Amino acid sequence: MSAHDEDAANDGVAGDDLRDLIEQAEDMLHSLRDQTGEAAERLRERVEATVKSARKRLASLEGDARQLTEQAAASADEYVRGNPWAAVAIAAVAGVVVGALLSRRN
């Protein structure tokens, strides 16, 4: 696995972690809704700031993932257009391998 692939995998984990963090923070805000006082207000503000920051980071990760996907698709398209017979050969080999694996299962 290349460093680029590892970064993408880590970003996926980070995105899941951020979603969990946002959900937990929103649950905490919900539970603090009925609390009063200066300390509760400060805590609400900190949690809201954390949620806002996490949402921005998640949006950034999603944008990065979209960009990487578009780049990969463009690279694959460029390769196939430049090497159509190689692409056909790769697809044929992949089909044979998948067919062989499926026939072994039955």
Long-range contacts (C-beta under 8 A, 24 or more apart in sequence): 8-65, 8-68, 11-61, 11-64, 11-65, 12-65, 14-57, 14-61, 15-58, 15-61, 15-62, 15-65, 18-54, 18-57, 18-58, 18-61, 19-58, 21-50, 21-54, 22-51, 22-54, 22-55, 22-58, 25-50, 25-51, 25-54, 26-51
